[in-house]
Amino acid sequence: MHTRCPVCELLYDREPGYFMGSLYISYGISCVVLLLGLWIAHLIFPETDLGWLILGLGILYLPFVPLVTRYARVLWIYFDRWAWPGRPGASD
């Protein structure tokens, strides 16, 4: 990721551990996607063991982890700027 926004010069990594909150967002997105996928897979393959379905979905989801992580960081920045907006004229 860039250190600052190329448009508004917002500092992305404002303090050590700033993106810890994005882990909760990433976890939530992953849970929703995987549970929805598990439900659909169980409807399509009702006789297949649940453990195999979970393993298969986990393997299929692995390539999407970097994308989900990046979007979770973006959502965390949006939430942070909404919840704690910077003072006008203050450098972040």
C-alpha positions in Angstrom: 0.0 0.0 0.0 1.0 3.6 -0.5 2.2 5.6 2.5 -0.1 8.5 1.7 -3.1 9.1 -0.5 -2.0 10.4 -3.9 -5.0 12.8 -4.0 -5.5 14.2 -0.5 -2.2 13.3 1.2 -3.9 11.4 4.0 -1.4 9.4 6.0 -2.7 5.8 5.9 -0.6 4.2 8.6 -1.1 6.8 11.3 0.3 4.8 14.3 1.7 1.3 15.0 -1.1 -1.2 14.9 -3.5 1.2 13.1 -4.9 -1.6 10.9 -5.8 -4.0 13.7 -9.4 -3.0 13.4 -9.4 -4.1 9.8 -8.7 -7.6 10.9 -12.2 -7.7 12.4 -13.7 -6.5 9.2 -11.7 -9.0 7.2 -12.9 -11.8 9.6 -16.5 -10.7 9.2 -16.3 -10.7 5.4 -14.6 -14.1 5.4 -17.2 -15.6 7.7 -20.1 -14.3 5.6 -18.6 -15.5 2.3 -17.5 -18.9 3.6 -20.8 -19.6 5.4 -22.8 -18.6 2.4 -20.6 -20.8 0.2 -20.9 -23.7 2.6 -24.7 -23.4 2.5 -24.8 -23.3 -1.3 -22.3 -26.2 -1.5 -24.4 -28.2 0.9 -27.5 -27.6 -1.2 -25.7 -28.7 -4.4 -23.8 -31.7 -2.8 -26.1 -32.8 0.1 -24.4 -36.2 0.5 -20.9 -34.9 0.7 -19.2 -34.8 4.1 -19.2 -31.4 5.8 -15.5 -31.6 6.5 -14.7 -32.0 2.8 -16.9 -29.1 1.8 -15.2 -26.8 4.4 -11.8 -28.0 3.1 -12.7 -27.4 -0.5 -14.2 -23.9 0.2 -11.1 -23.0 2.2 -8.8 -23.9 -0.6 -11.0 -22.0 -3.2 -11.1 -18.9 -0.9 -7.3 -18.7 -0.4 -6.6 -16.7 -3.6 -9.2 -14.0 -2.4 -7.5 -13.4 1.0 -5.2 -10.6 -0.2 -8.2 -8.9 -1.9 -10.4 -9.1 1.2 -7.5 -7.9 3.3 -7.0 -4.8 1.1 -10.7 -3.9 1.0 -11.0 -4.5 4.8 -8.2 -1.9 5.2 -10.1 0.5 3.0 -13.3 0.0 5.0 -11.4 0.6 8.2 -10.0 3.9 6.9 -13.5 5.0 5.9 -14.8 4.0 9.3 -11.9 5.8 11.1 -12.4 9.0 9.2 -16.1 8.9 9.8 -15.9 8.1 13.5 -12.9 10.4 14.3 -12.6 13.0 11.6 -9.5 15.1 11.6 -9.5 18.7 12.6 -9.6 21.2 9.6 -6.2 22.3 8.8 -4.5 19.7 11.0 -1.8 17.6 9.4 -2.5 13.8 9.8 
